[in-house]
Amino acid sequence: MKLIITVLEDDDTPTLMERLTEGGFQATKLASTGGFLLQGNTTLLSGVDDDKVEDVLDIVRATCIRRKKLLPHTTSELPTAINLPIEIEAGGAIVFVVDVEQFNRI
């Protein structure tokens, strides 16, 4: 048994939850906050049999795509402060797969 911990952007969460459910997997959703720009993200916890880990990872890979995003950025380095958008890479997911000694559904 494995515990899969997936940290993803809030925007991708509904689609990933739906696809996991369609694949026969359950997940517990936790709200969390990311370090970069303190944007909201979600942490999903899933208990999965060892032979199903790759199935879950395939769903995550297909759903949580890295993409470019423009964010407003104010610079004060010029004589007058102006807004210049900066491009960042967003999306994707961080996934931890951890051995579980015991799993009980009560």
Protein Blocks (a to p, Z undefined) as FASTA:
>chain_A
ZZddddddfklmmmmmmmmmmnopacdddddddfehpiacddddddddfklmmmmmmmmm
mmmccdddddddddfkbmbdcdddddddeejjdddddddfbdcdZZ
